Amino acid sequence: MDIRRLRDEGLYKCDVAELVGVDRKTVAKYWDGPTEEPETPRYKKRQRKIDPYMDYITERLEKWPQLSAERLYQEIVAMGYEGSRRSVRRAVAEVRPQKKREYKPFET
């Protein structure tokens, strides 16, 4: 429910707080605010040092999913990568296919 809409209907702050399920002080905080919703900021995705090598990493992991991030780091350093090992580990974690957990009941 919208606090400002309920205010415009003529309800008191304590009644609105009860309806919405929040504290009266929270209602007071938003009671006289702007009527339009604030626009969410849009941020550009920054270029990373590893971005030019992501296609190579994805291709290698599709072919050999068990490759370690350290091994991939050594391979892309040989190709000219100047970033850190940690950045490669983060990128590999994004791309690596996730293992599926399988539930197998065990009866005794």
N, C-alpha and C positions, 0 to 999 in steps of 0.2 A: 504494500500500500504506500502511497505517496503522502508524505507528511504535509507538504504544502497544499495538496488537493484537499486533505481532510481539514486543514486550517481554513481554506476557502469555504468549506461546507459549514463552518461556524462552530466547530468543536474546540474544546479547551485543550491545553497542552497535556494535562494528565489523562484526559480521555483518549487522545491520540496515542500517547505512550502505552496505554493499556491495549488498544487495538493493534498497534504495530508490534508490541512485545519488546519494547526497549525502555530504558530509563527515561524519566521526565527530562533530565538534563541533556540527554542526547537529542530529544525532540526539540528542546530550546535551542540547541546548537544549529539545527537545520531549519528552524521556524521562519526566520527572516532572510534566508539565503536567496540566491538568484533563482528565477523561475525556470530557466532553461538549464539543461544538463551540460556540465563542462565537457569540452571535447577532449578525448584521450589523445595524449601526445603520440606522434608517429615518429619513430626513430629509424634512421637508415641503418641497415646492417653493415657494419664496418668490414673492410677488407682485412683478411688475416694473411699472415705469411704462408700458411699451409694451403690456402685456397687453390693455388695453381697445381698442387700435387694431389688434390682430393680425387680426381678421376683415376689417377694411377693407384692410389690406396684402395679405392672402391673396387677397381678391377682385380687387384691382387687378392683382396679379401673374398671376393666372389669365387675366385678360383681355388684359393687355399685359405679357408676361414680360420684355421688354427695358427696362422702366422702371428708372431708376437709384434707388439708395437715397437719394441726395440729393433727388431729385424727390419721393419718397414722404415724406421728412423734412419738406420744405416744406409738403406737403399736410396732414400730420397736425399740424404746428405751427399751421396755420390753424384746425384743429379743436380746439386747446387742449392739445396735447402739450407737456410741460415737460422731457422727458428730453434726452439727448445724441444727437448724430449717430452716434456709435459704436454706441450701443444699437440704433439703427435699422438700421445696416449688419449687425450680428449677427443681428437678427431677420429681415432680408431674406435673409441667407445660409441661414438655417434653412428658410425657406419657398420660396425660388426654385427652380423646377424645374431640375434638374441637366442640363447638356448631355451628350449621349451622344457618346463618342469613336468615330469610325468608322474602321476600318482599310481602307485602299484600297491594295493592292499596286501598285507602279509598276515596270513592266518596261522595260528599255532595250534 
